[in-house]
């Protein structure tokens, strides 16, 4: 008989989901699946491609450490599973197939997205045609809109967490990595310091209430990167990045924008505003003329000036493990930890 175990989720902090429905199986994973290659690695997680022996179907196996720095993180893993379960009817969210437990990890078997991260297209010298960028932004907003309708905010939207179902032809997007997602309206105002520095909204840094508008800021950052090929806020260090975000230091005049349409700039400018209440919702974004002004046969490309491949503002290190995690040790950290870290110069 198949062995199953359900993780107790009663200790989930406010703003998280509760009980899960997916059974956590304890039989050896390698008895059912062949691991073929590593897809990604973070501080406390490894993602591997695997093939189901019985069917030949491909999946992405996400190995999540149960203990991190001596702390039991079962509730956080349960939370991520619960978000994925709640989003099962959202075609823009990666599907949770099964879950397994080993001595050290809980393994989530996820839908495999063969096209990889859209981050690769953000920093490529051969940018996507504008029609394709628009299509990806539309799909991203469709997925986010459905999440927001359910009161869920992702809070870690970035090109590394948006995958493609295929590379050639370019497939559809799948939102992944819901470890920092929260349910709004469950315990009054939600205030947390979480996310990835380059993509966080000003209200996160200011420890102000989190709303659905927080995700829309990140959409603006991603759209900027897709059309310009560089990050709008990335500084030489975290302090400079935080300053750029808090002051909304965005440059729309550099060479990278010489071939970007005015409608694209207008779309981005409407999202990268400091006051959350001034940002359009996902539904309102979907009606922006930029997302509909090109016909289905248009293949116009955004030309990017030649650049040296360096570690400058337009690029990021090839694998910064910290980028895969919350920029504080725990997603439930309080503001004081951010203030202490800034004071110590360790952020």
C-alpha positions in Angstrom: 0.0 0.0 0.0 1.2 3.5 -0.8 2.5 5.3 2.2 1.1 8.8 2.7 1.7 11.6 5.2 0.0 14.9 5.7 2.0 17.8 7.2 0.4 19.6 10.1 -0.2 23.1 8.8 -1.7 24.6 12.0 1.5 26.6 12.7 1.2 28.6 9.5 1.7 32.3 10.2 -1.0 34.8 9.4 -1.4 35.6 5.7 -0.6 32.0 4.7 -2.8 29.2 3.6 -3.8 26.3 5.8 -4.7 22.7 5.2 -3.4 20.9 2.0 -5.1 18.2 0.0 -2.2 16.7 -1.8 -0.9 13.6 0.1 2.8 13.6 0.9 4.1 10.2 -0.1 7.0 8.5 1.6 8.0 5.8 -0.8 11.5 6.2 -2.5 11.2 8.8 -5.3 13.7 7.0 -7.4 11.5 3.9 -7.5 9.0 5.9 -9.6 11.1 8.6 -11.3 14.4 8.9 -13.1 16.3 12.1 -12.3 17.9 13.3 -15.5 19.4 16.8 -15.0 19.5 19.8 -12.7 17.4 22.8 -13.7 18.2 25.3 -11.0 19.6 25.7 -7.5 19.0 28.1 -4.6 20.1 28.4 -1.0 17.6 25.8 0.3 16.1 24.3 -2.9 17.2 22.3 -5.9 15.1 21.7 -9.0 15.7 18.7 -11.1 14.2 17.4 -14.3 12.7 13.9 -13.9 10.8 11.3 -15.9 8.0 9.1 -14.6 9.0 5.5 -15.3 5.5 4.3 -15.8 4.4 6.9 -18.3 7.5 8.7 -19.6 6.1 12.0 -18.6 8.5 14.8 -17.7 8.3 16.8 -14.5 10.3 19.3 -12.5 11.2 17.9 -9.0 11.7 20.8 -6.5 13.6 19.6 -3.5 12.9 21.8 -0.5 15.0 21.5 2.7 12.8 20.8 5.7 15.2 22.5 8.1 17.0 25.8 7.2 19.6 27.2 9.6 18.3 25.0 12.3 14.7 26.1 11.8 11.7 23.8 10.9 10.3 25.1 7.6 7.6 22.5 7.1 4.9 25.2 7.5 6.4 27.2 4.6 6.5 24.2 2.3 2.9 23.4 3.2 2.0 27.0 2.4 3.6 26.8 -1.1 1.7 23.6 -1.8 -1.6 25.1 -0.6 -1.1 28.1 -3.0 -0.5 25.8 -5.9 -3.6 23.8 -5.0 -5.7 26.9 -4.8 -4.4 28.0 -8.3 -5.1 24.6 -10.0 -7.7 26.2 -12.3 -5.2 29.0 -13.3 -3.6 27.9 -16.6 -0.8 30.5 -16.1 0.4 28.8 -12.9 2.6 25.7 -12.9 0.6 22.6 -11.9 1.4 20.6 -8.7 1.4 16.9 -9.7 2.5 15.1 -6.4 4.6 15.5 -3.3 7.2 13.2 -1.6 9.1 13.3 1.6 12.7 12.2 2.2 14.8 12.4 5.4 15.9 16.0 4.6 13.6 17.3 1.9 10.0 17.6 0.8 9.9 17.2 -3.0 7.2 18.9 -5.1 6.6 17.2 -8.5 5.7 20.2 -10.7 4.6 20.6 -14.3 7.8 20.8 -16.5 8.2 24.0 -18.5 10.7 23.1 -21.2 11.3 26.7 -22.4 13.1 27.9 -19.3 13.0 31.3 -17.7 12.1 34.5 -19.5 15.1 36.0 -17.7 17.2 34.6 -20.6 15.3 36.8 -23.0 15.6 39.9 -20.8 19.4 39.9 -21.1 19.8 38.5 -24.6 21.5 40.5 -27.3 18.7 39.2 -29.6 15.6 40.5 -28.0 12.1 39.1 -28.6 9.9 40.7 -31.2 7.6 43.2 -29.6 4.6 41.1 -30.5 6.0 38.3 -28.4 6.8 40.5 -25.5 3.3 41.8 -25.5 1.9 38.3 -25.6 4.0 37.3 -22.6 3.0 40.4 -20.6 -0.7 39.7 -21.4 -0.4 36.1 -20.2 1.4 37.1 -17.1 -1.3 39.6 -16.3 -4.0 37.0 -16.9 -2.4 34.7 -14.4 -1.9 37.5 -11.8 -5.5 38.8 -12.3 -6.8 35.3 -11.4 -4.6 35.1 -8.4 -5.7 38.6 -7.2 -9.3 37.7 -7.7 -8.7 35.0 -5.1 -7.0 37.4 -2.8 -3.5 35.9 -3.4 -0.4 38.0 -4.0 2.7 36.4 -5.4 5.3 38.9 -3.9 8.3 37.4 -5.7 7.5 38.1 -9.4 10.7 38.3 -11.4 11.9 36.9 -14.7 13.5 33.9 -13.0 10.0 32.9 -11.7 8.3 33.1 -15.0 8.8 30.0 -17.2 7.9 29.1 -20.8 6.3 25.9 -21.8 8.5 25.7 -24.9 11.4 27.5 -26.4 10.9 27.1 -30.2 8.3 28.0 -31.0 8.1 30.3 -27.9 5.5 28.8 -25.6 3.1 30.2 -23.0 4.1 31.5 -19.6 3.9 29.6 -16.3 4.2 31.4 -12.9 6.3 29.5 -10.4 7.8 29.8 -6.9 5.0 30.7 -4.6 7.0 30.4 -1.4 6.5 34.1 -0.5 2.9 34.3 -1.7 0.3 35.6 0.8 -3.5 35.5 1.2 -4.8 39.1 1.7 -7.6 39.9 4.1 -7.0 37.0 6.5 -5.5 39.0 9.4 -6.0 42.7 8.8 -3.2 44.6 7.1 -0.2 42.6 5.8 3.2 44.1 6.3 6.3 42.1 5.7 9.9 42.6 4.4 10.2 40.0 1.7 11.0 39.6 -2.0 14.1 40.0 -4.1 15.7 43.5 -3.9 15.8 44.3 -7.6 12.0 43.7 -7.9 10.5 44.7 -4.6 8.0 47.6 -4.5 8.7 50.8 -2.4 6.0 49.9 0.1 7.9 46.7 1.0 11.0 48.6 1.9 8.9 51.1 3.8 7.1 48.4 5.7 3.8 49.7 4.5 0.7 47.6 3.8 1.0 45.0 1.0 -1.8 45.0 -1.6 -2.3 43.5 -5.0 -0.6 46.6 -6.4 2.7 45.3 -5.0 2.7 42.6 -7.7 2.0 45.2 -10.4 5.1 47.1 -9.5 7.1 43.9 -10.3 5.2 43.5 -13.6 6.5 47.0 -14.5 10.1 46.0 -13.7 9.7 42.8 -15.8 8.2 44.7 -18.7 11.1 47.2 -18.5 13.7 44.4 -18.6 12.0 42.7 -21.6 11.9 45.8 -23.8 15.2 47.4 -22.6 17.4 44.4 -21.8 18.5 45.8 -18.5 17.2 46.2 -14.9 15.7 49.6 -14.0 16.8 49.6 -10.4 19.8 47.3 -10.0 22.7 49.1 -8.3 26.3 48.3 -7.5 25.1 46.9 -4.1 21.9 46.3 -2.2 21.9 49.7 -0.6 22.0 51.4 -4.0 19.3 49.1 -5.3 17.1 49.9 -2.4 17.7 53.7 -2.8 16.8 53.4 -6.5 13.6 51.6 -5.7 12.5 53.9 -2.9 13.2 57.0 -5.0 11.8 55.4 -8.2 15.0 56.2 -10.1 14.1 55.0 -13.6 15.8 56.1 -16.8 13.7 56.0 -19.9 16.1 58.0 -22.0 19.1 55.7 -22.3 20.1 54.1 -25.6 18.3 50.9 -24.6 15.0 52.8 -25.1 15.8 54.2 -28.5 13.7 51.6 -30.3 11.0 51.2 -27.6 7.5 52.4 -28.5 5.9 55.3 -26.6 3.0 53.0 -25.7 5.4 50.5 -24.1 7.0 53.3 -22.1 3.6 54.6 -21.0 2.6 51.1 -19.8 5.8 50.8 -17.7 5.5 54.4 -16.4 2.0 53.7 -15.1 3.2 50.8 -13.0 6.5 52.1 -11.7 5.0 54.8 -9.5 5.6 55.0 -5.8 2.0 55.2 -4.5 0.4 51.7 -4.8 -3.0 53.3 -5.1 -1.9 55.0 -8.3 -1.0 51.8 -10.1 -3.5 50.1 -12.3 -4.9 46.7 -11.4 -4.0 43.6 -13.4 -7.5 43.9 -15.1 -6.9 47.6 -15.9 -3.4 46.8 -17.3 -5.0 44.2 -19.7 -6.9 47.0 -21.3 -3.8 49.2 -22.0 -3.5 50.0 -25.7 0.1 48.8 -25.8 -1.1 45.2 -25.3 -3.4 45.4 -28.2 -1.9 47.8 -30.8 0.1 45.2 -32.8 -1.7 42.7 -35.1 -1.1 39.0 -34.7 1.2 38.9 -37.8 3.5 41.8 -36.6 7.1 40.7 -36.0 8.7 44.0 -35.3 11.7 43.7 -33.0 13.1 46.1 -30.4 16.6 46.7 -31.5 19.2 46.9 -28.7 22.5 48.7 -29.0 25.6 46.5 -28.8 26.9 46.1 -25.3 29.8 44.5 -23.6 28.9 41.4 -21.6 29.9 42.6 -18.1 28.6 42.5 -14.6 27.2 46.0 -15.0 23.7 47.4 -14.7 22.2 45.3 -17.5 23.4 42.0 -16.3 23.3 39.9 -13.1 25.7 37.2 -11.8 25.0 33.9 -13.6 23.9 32.2 -10.4 23.5 34.2 -7.2 22.0 31.7 -4.8 20.6 34.5 -2.7 18.5 35.5 -5.7 16.5 32.4 -5.3 15.5 33.3 -1.7 13.9 36.0 0.3 16.5 38.8 0.9 16.2 38.2 4.6 16.8 34.9 6.2 13.1 34.3 6.9 10.0 35.4 5.0 8.4 36.3 8.3 11.2 38.7 9.3 10.2 42.0 10.9 11.3 45.4 9.7 13.8 45.7 12.5 15.9 43.0 10.9 16.1 45.0 7.7 17.1 48.1 9.7 19.8 46.1 11.5 21.1 44.6 8.3 21.3 47.9 6.6 23.2 49.3 9.6 25.6 46.4 9.4 26.0 46.7 5.6 25.0 43.1 5.0 22.1 43.6 2.8 
